[in-house]
Amino acid sequence: MATKIRLQRFGKKGKPFYHVVVADARAPRDGKFIERLGSYNPNTNPATIEINFEKALDWVNKGAQPTDTCRAILSYKGILYKKHLEGGVKKGALTEEQAEAKFAQWLEGKAGKIEGKKDSLTKSKEEIKKATLIAEAKKKEEMAAAIIAKNTPPAEEVEESPVAEVEAAPVVEEAAPVVEEAAPVAEVAAAEEAPAAEASEEAPSDEKAV
């Protein structure tokens, strides 16, 4: 009987959730299966994969053929790499200790990559959040400035009236002293002319008396 390692779909519309199963190649996708190996949730970032390593490796060694997606999952979890190292041990190219050391080194590198991806995703989320807050604050400032500009009268009307008053005031003040200075000059001239006239009128009377 030909067996396949494939996915069984669960979950609601738009948010699928899968079981990783071993099933007869002739069975329908969501039909009867032989054994369940784990689960795959693509809705998280990075995707959440839970799988029984020993059972999956055993079925791969028995000849079960994974689908393309399941092959990627098995490779991601290191199952296919473990199978490759075991093949090298059987051929005599590696010892079991060497194979275990290489696999442990691979696991460390894989864990580092996963942590790095998680950190970058966390940082990107924080940066997006900061950018959103800055954009919201800027929008609020623009709205407040627009409201202030709407409620404030035009600056030209406020500035024109004081200028007109300041320019008109000196004209009145300068005209007043001219009038005040003219009056004393006329009085002095009249006062000087009056005694002269009286002297001319009195002179003939004195001559007649002589």
C-alpha positions, 0 to 999 in steps of 0.5 A: 500500500502506497502511503503519503504524508499530507495535510488535512484541512480544519479551521474556519473560512479564511483561517485554515488549520491543518493536521499532518497525517499519514494516509493511503494515497488513494484516500480523499484529502480529508478522509480516513488516515492511518496516523496523525503526526502533528499540526501546522498553523499558518495563521501565526508569524512564523508559522506554528509547527508541532510534529512528532519527530520520531514517528515522522522519521520512521514513516519517512524511512519506511518510504512514505512520500510527503506532499510538497508542503509536507516536505517543506515542513519536514525539512524545516523541522530537520527530519529530512536532514536527519534521514540524510545523516542516518544514510551516511552512517549506514554507508560508513561515511560518518560515525554516529557521533559525527552525525549527532554532532552535525545535527546538533550544530544544525539545530543551533543554527536553525534556532538562531535563525528563528529567534532572529526572525522573531526579533525582526518581526517584533521590531517591525511591529514596534516601528509601525506602531511608533509611525502610526502614533506620530502620524496621528499626533501630526494629524491632530496638530493640523486639525487644531491649527485649522480650527485656530485659523478659522476662528481668528480674523484676518490680520490685515483688518486688525493692523489697518485701523491703528495706523490710520489713527496714528497718522491722523493724530499728529496733523491736529497737534501740529496745526494747533500751535500755529494758531496760538503763535499768530494771536500774540504777533497781532496783539504786539503789532497793534500795541506798537501802532497805538502809541505812535498814532496818539503821538501824531495826534498830540503834536499839532495841538502843542504847535498851535499853543506856541 
